[in-house]
Amino acid sequence: MTICRSIRSIIWQRRFRHSFITTPIFYANSAPHIGHLYSAVIADAAHRWEILKAPNELHQFTTGTDEHGSKIERAATSASLTPIEHCDKVTAQFRALFEAFDISYTDYIRTTEERHKRAVREFWTRLSKAGHLYKGKYSGWYSVIDECFYKDSEVEKIRSLDGKESSVAKETRNPVEWVDEENYMFRLSDFKEKTKKILESTEVITPTHFKPLAIRELDACGDLSVSRDSTRLKWGIPVPDDPSQRVYVWLDALINYLTVNGFPDKMQFPAPTCQIIGKDILRFHTAYWFAFLQALNLPLPERLFVHGHWLVNNVKMSKSLGNVVDPMEIAGLLSNDGLRYFLLKQGVPTDDCNFMKLKAIELINSDLVNTIGNLLQRSTIPKLNPAQVYPIFDAKKVPSNCAQLAKELINDLGTLSNRVRTHYDELYFYRGIEILLNIVRKTNAFFQEAQPWKLSDQEEILTVLAVSYETLRITAILLSPIVPKFSAHTLSRLSIKPNEANLQEAHFRGIGCFGGKLGSEKEPFLNRIKPNN
């Protein structure tokens, strides 16, 4: 039966080109920071890229907030709010962040929604009926902050400055407490070998750099406690038919990916095509999530894309250190598209990345303002293009001193889309961006060598402009998943209509160049950022 289901899934995916991209749902204990935005912009760029490739197909992109658990209760109490009031407040902050940064999700899920509670209850009931749950005594180290249990080997004792001894998780350094309680247990051990074979024999985890970590964490897992005593956890979904227990927050949270897909009713897609996660939640999305899905014979996600964390001046972000970067605040200096660009250009998924304000300013000024923006501004001035039209390229009118460079540029533009596609498909956006910046730099060199302001032949001037505009047009199309508003401004200035800004048009058009009047946006989209702001 499982094989038949897998075959049906493959047939479905071959019949319909589609994408179903998810972010993790973000824990609603406090305001969003730059790490949350990083996950969201990776997912948004991936979603926009899929639409650019197949604009007429089905595309789903989901995000949301994880709103149950002890940490939520404590945060609400400290703010003199009820848990739902606290969640409403934090969720509004996430929604505002996503709106400001053009995160184009198709569904926003809150785990406090009734549709999700229904999905969790049904999932639990099916697990129970299939014999995957049992009730047993559970003892272990529990971290309220991490919302998970740790083994003895994963915990160490530390001594504070005043001599008090306490226990912390080695991985996160967060405090843990010893817990003895009767919980429902999930037979995760029944699925360990099958999950391990999947992890070892496929590339479901990308970058593959994280595969050994996923396997180590799976090896360390035993049967999983999937409920908490209601006297310890009040803010959670009650276990069906047993109000003395609440559903474990990670089981609750992971089911969001099914809720947004229509579960327990007819699901729109077989499974997510790509799930974006930080490396800190890899265990939950492989050892736990894969086992839960296999228990109910549900398809696994096609890909888990794992990324590292953001440091600030090479130090881990921490409220106690006061170095948490508020993306809304820093965008006041860098601009929203500027910050998106920095995160995707500077972010290398396999590594932890370092946020430095001066580095961000330098990168945005260098790439968006000086390289792309400057070429657009200097090539569209009325002195060079008094008619303000998008000129037609004439190979016979390329100035002789830069004919070879023009030929190289045109050849490069012909293969640009495919070269960028290789990296964008892997979500290695920084590599694709660098290819685009290199060709704009080359076009700036061509423009400088041609010196159109010194040419007397208007047809030669227009031919130089045609090459420059074509570079800007193609680059803007391919940058649109990264910096949507910056790209839209560039395309509008060149009078490229939205229906013309697609992947099929991202090549050098030669004599078939777009004609017509340029747009009216004569001011630059971004001005040079001053470091002393």
N, C-alpha and C positions, 0 to 999 in steps of 0.2 A: 504493500500500500504506500509506504514511504517512497519507494522508487517511482511509482506511478505519479505521486504528487510532484516529485522532482521533475519528471518528464513534462508534466503539464506546465510547471513553472517555466521550464526552458522554452517550450513552444510559445507560451504567452509572451515571454520576453523577446523572442525572435519575431513575433508578429507585430509587436508594438514597440517602437523605440520610445523610451521614457526615462525619466529620472525621478528618484525619490531620495532627497537629501535631508539629513537631520543634523541639528546640533544636539549636544547634551541639553537637557533642561537644567536651567541654572538655579542653584539653591537660593531660596528667597530669604536668607537670614540677614543679608545686608546689601547695600547699594552695589551696583555693577562697577567693575574695574576694567582695566585695559586687557586683562587676560580673557574676560568674558567676551569683550568686543573682538578679540583676535579669533576666537572660535567662530563667532558670528560672521565676520567678514570672509573667512575662508569658505564657509558654507555658502554665503551669499555670492561670492565670486564663482564658486563651482556651479551654483544654480543658474546664474546669468550666463555662464559659459555654455551650459547645456541648452539653454533657450536659444543662444546665438547659433549653435550648431543645428538645432532642430526646432525652429520656432513654431511649427504647427503640431507638435506632439504633446504628450502629457508630461507635466513637470510639477512635482510637489516638493516643497521646502518647508520644514517644520522646525519650530523652536518653542520655548516656553519656560515655565518656572516650576520647580520642585518645591512643594509648599507644605509638606508634612515632616514631622520629626521633632526630637527633643530640642535640637538647636533652634528651631523656629519658636518653640514654646518659650525658651529662655530669652531669646532676642525680643519677643513680644512683651514679656514680663518686664524686662529692663527698660523698655520704651513706654511702659504703662498702657499697652494696647492689648486687645484680644488677638489671638493668633491670626484670625482672618483679616482683622484690620491691618495688622503688620504686613501680611501677605499682599493685601490690596495696595498698600503703599509701595512696597518693593517692586511688585509687578508693574505698577505705573512707571517706576523709574526705568525698568528694563524696556518697556514699550517705548518710552520717550527716547531712550538711547538708540533703539533700533530704527525709529522713525528719523532721527537726526542723521544717522549714518546710512540711510537708504538700504536697510536690511529688508529684502523683498520677500519675506516669508509668506507662504500661502495659508498657514495655519499656526496659531499660537495656542498652545495647550497649557492649562493650569491643572495641577493634580487635585485641586479642590473642586473642579467642575464635576457635575453629576455624570456626564458621559464617561469620564475617566473612572470614577468610583464604580460605575456599573461594569466597566471593562475589567477592573481589578477583581471585583467580586466573582465575575464569571471565570476569569483565569484561575483564581484560587479554587473555585469549585471543580473545574476540570482537572486541575492537578490532584486534588483530593480524591476524586472519583477514579482517577487512573492509578491510584496507589503510590503517588510520588511523595506524599506527606505522611509524617508520623509525629506523635507527640513524645517529647523526651526531655530529660533534665539537661540543661546546658550550662556550662561554666566556662568563663573566659574573660579576657580583658576587653572591655568595651570603651570606645571613644565616642563621646557625644558629638564632638566636633566633626570627626570623620564619618560618623554614623555607621561604624562597622566594628566587628570583633577582631582581635589579634591573638595569635598564639604566644606562648611563653617566649619562644625564640624570636618573636618580632617586637618584644618589649624590653626596655631596660630601665633601671632605676637611676635617678639623678638626685643630686643634693643642691638645694637652693643656697643662696648666700647666707640665709639665717640658720642654715643647718638642717632644714626640714627635708625629709626624703619623700620622693614621689615617683610614680612610674609613668613613662611616656612611650608612645609608639616610635620605634627606631626610624621608620620611613618618614613620618610627618612631624615628629617631635611634639605631637599633641598629647595632652594628658589622657590617661586611661584609668578605668576603675574596674575592680573585680566584680563580676556579676554571676550570681547563681539563680537561675529561674527555670521554670518549666515553659518550654516554647514548642511551637510546631517546627519540625525539621524537614528540609527538602533533601531528597536522596541524590545530592549532587555527585556523589562517588559513582553512581550508576552511569554517568555520562562523561567521566573524566577521560577514559581511553579514546572514546570516539571524538571528543573535542580536541584532544591532543593530536590525533591523526589529521584532523582538519587543519589545525594550526601549522603542523609540520609539512603537510603535503600541498598546501595551497598558498596563494598570496592574498588571502583575505585581509591580512594585516599589512598596511602600508603606512609609512616606509617599513621595509622588512627589518630594518634596524631594531624595531621594537618586538620582533617575534620571539627572541630568546627570553625577554622579560615576561611576555605573556605566558610562555610555557613554564617558566619558573614559578610564577604566581599560581598557575593552574595546579602544578605538582604539589604546592603547599596546601591546597584546599581539601577539606573533608566535607562531610554533610553540613549543610548550611542552615543556621537558625533563620527562619523567615517570619517570625512574629516576635512581639515584645509584650510583656505583661502590661495590661491596661493601667495598672497602678503606677508603673514607671513611665509609660508613654500614653498620654491622653490624646494628643493631637496627631491622629492618624486614622486610617480607614479600619473599622472593626472587622475582624475575621468573620466570614459568614458562619452563622449558627454558633458563634462563641464570642460573646461580647467581652469576655475576660482577657482577650488578646487583640492586639493591633497588628496590622500587616507591616512587616519590616519595610522601612522606607526605600531600600534599594529595589526590592521586588515591585513595590508601588511605582517607583520612578521609571524603571525600565519598561513597564507596560505602556508608558506614554507612546512609545513607538508603534504599538498596536492600536491604541485608542485613535490616533490621528489617521490611521489607515482604515478605520471603520469597524474594528473589532468591538464587540463580538458578532457584529452583523457582517455582511459581505464586505470583503476588503478590496480596496481599489487597486493595490499593487501586490505582487507576491511578497515582496520584502523591500526594505530600503536598498537603494543601489549604492549609497555611500553614507556612512555615519561618521561625523567629525567628532573626535573626542580628545581631551588632554591626556597625557601619559599617566596622570595620577588616578584616572578612573578606568584604566585598561583592564584590571582584574574583573571589575563589575561587568564590563561589556564583552568579555571573552568567557572566563570561567563560569560566571553566573548567567549572563544573558543567553549564551549559546546553549547552556544546559536547560534553562527554562523553555526555550523554543523547541529543542529536541524532545523534551518531555511531552509536548503536545503535538509533535510532528508538524511544526510550523517551519517555513523556510528561514534559513539564516540570512543575514545581510550579505550583499555581494562584497562589500568592502568596509573595513574600519580604517579610517584615516586618522592617524595618531600624531599629535604635535607636542612639542615641548612647552615650557613655561616662559613667562616674561620676567626677567629680573630688572631692577632699577639701579643703574650705575653699578651693575654686577652684584647686587644684593637682593635676596629674595624679598618680595613685597610682604609687608607686615603692618597691621594697624599699630602695633606697639612701637614700631620704628618710625611710623608716620610717613612712609614712603609709597603708599598705595596711590597709583596714578588714576585720577578721575578722568575718563576719556572726554566727558563733556567740557570739563575745565580746560584741558590741554588743547582741545580742538579750537578753543577761542583764539589760540595763538597759531596753531598749525593749519587750521581749517579742517572740515570734516573729510573731504576727499584727500587732503594732505595726510591726515592721520591714517586713513585707509591705505593709502599708497605706502606709507612708511612701514606699516605692519606687514603688508604682503611682500614688499621688496626686501625688507630687513629680516623678516621671519623665515628661518630655515627650520623646517618641521622636525628634523632629526635632533636638533639641539635646543637648549634653553637659549633664549634671545635676550639681548640687553637693550633696555630703553634708556636713552640719554637724550635729553631735550636738545642739546646743541647738535648732536648727530642727526636727529630728526629734521631740524631746521636746515642743516647743511644738505641733506639728501633731497628734501622737497625743493629747496632753492635751485640746486644743481640740475635735477631731472625735470621737474614739472615747470619751473619758472624759466630757468636759463636755457634749457635744451629744447623742450617742446614749445613752451609758451613763447620764447623769443623767436623761434623760427616762424611761428604763426604770425606774430606781430610784425616782424620785419618784412615778411613776404606778402602781406596783404595791404601794405600802406598805399594810399592813392597815388603817391609819386611814382611807384613802380607799376601799379595797376589802376590807372585813372578810371577805367570803365567799370572796375570792381566786378569782374566776371571770373568764372572758373575757366581758365584757358585750355585749349586743346593742345596736346603734345605733338610737336613736329620734329621727328628725328633729324631732319635736314637742317634744323635751326638750332641745334645744340652748339654753344660756343666751342670753338676748336680747342681752346686751352683746357677744357674740362670734359671733353667727349668720352675719354676712357672712364672717368669717374662716373659719368652719367650712365654709361653702359653697365658698369658694375652695379650701380644702384638699381637700375631697372631689373637686372637679373636677380638681385637680392630680394626685391619687392615681389617678384614672381614666386619665390619659395617661402616668403616670410610666414604666411599663414600656417603652412604645414610644419615649419620649424617650431613656431610658438605652440601649435596644437599638441605636439609631442609632450611638452612640459605642462601645459595647462591640463591635459587629460590626467596627468599624474598628480595634479594639484601642487606641483612645484612652481608656483606662480612666479617666484623671484627669478627663476631661470628664464621664463618666457619674457618677463619684463625687461631683463637685461638685453635680450636679443632685440627687442623693440627700441630700447634706448640707443643701442649701438647703431642701428640704421638711421635714427634721427640725427645722431652725432655725425654720421657720414654725410647725411644730407646737408647739415649745417656747413660741413667742410666744402661740399660741392657748391653751395650757395655763396660761400665766401670766396672760393676760387673763381666762380663765374663773374662775381661782382656786377650784378645786373644794373646797379645804379650808375655804372660807367658805360653801359652798352648803349649804342645809338640805334640799333636795329630792334624795333618794337617786337618783332616776331621772335627774336632771340630771347628777349626779356621774358615774353610770355611762355616760352618753352622752358626756361629755367624755373619760372613760377609753377608751371604744370608739374614738373618733377617734384618740386617742394610740396605742392598741395596733395599730390598723390601719396607721398610719404606720410603726410599729416593725416590724410583721410584713412588710409589703411591702418596706421598706428592707432588712431582714435577708436576705430572699430574694435581692434584687438585689445585695447586698454579698457573698453567699456565695462567688462566685468570687474575691473580693479577700481577704477575711478569713474563711476557712471556720470556724474554731473560735469566733471572736467572734460570728459570725452564728448558729452552732448553739446557742450559749449563750443568745442573745437569743430565738431561736425556742422553745427548750426552756422558758425562763421563761414564755413566753406559751402553753405547752402545744400548740405546733404540731408535729404529727407529721412525720417526714421525707417521707412520701408526699404531704403537704399543702404542702410547701415547694418548689413548682415554679412555673415561669413562668406557667402557666395560672391559678394562684391569686394572682398578683401584681397584684391590682387591688382596689379598695374593694368590700367585699362587702355593705355596707348591712345590711338585715334578715337577710341570710344569713351574718352574721358567725359565726366559730367560737365555740362555747360550751364550757363545761367548766372544770374546775379549772385554775388556773395551776400552773406547775411549781414545784419546791421550791428552785430556785437563787436564793436571796435575796441572796447576796453578789455584788458587781460582778465582771465578768470581768476588767476592768482597773482598777487603782487609779491615781490621779494619780502621774505620774513626777516625782520631785524632781531638778532639774538638778544638785544637788550630790552625787548618788549616785556 
